[in-house]
Amino acid sequence: RLLDLFYVPLGVCFVASQYVESDFLVMLQFYNDGHMEFFWLSAAIFIVAQIAYTGLFVTLYCDKYEDRYAVITFLVVLPFGQFVPALIWLQSYRWKWLDNIFKRCGLTRA
């Protein structure tokens, strides 16, 4: 049972990182092959997903704070937006070490 609690979250993080990597590789292939329409479409979808995932994070964890704090949090999390679903899932386990990190950053689940 303990191994399941370790390997499942580790596997989810690995899959999430592979998802982001494959998106970049596909965009790079479109660019290298000269398929600029598909490159720009893929880039736009990726950017919209980044913004949406980051907005989800801010909505869940910065609801009670002032707007300035939410904007700063949005800008800090934005480069890691694709990992937000995995982070939310990992945080749902309520591990003390992860809760402590969130508390130190001033983030609480709304």
Secondary structure as UniProt FT lines:
FT   HELIX           2..32
FT   TURN            33..34
FT   HELIX           36..61
FT   TURN            63..64
FT   HELIX           67..77
FT   HELIX           78..83
FT   HELIX           84..91
FT   TURN            92..93
FT   HELIX           96..104
FT   TURN            105..106
//
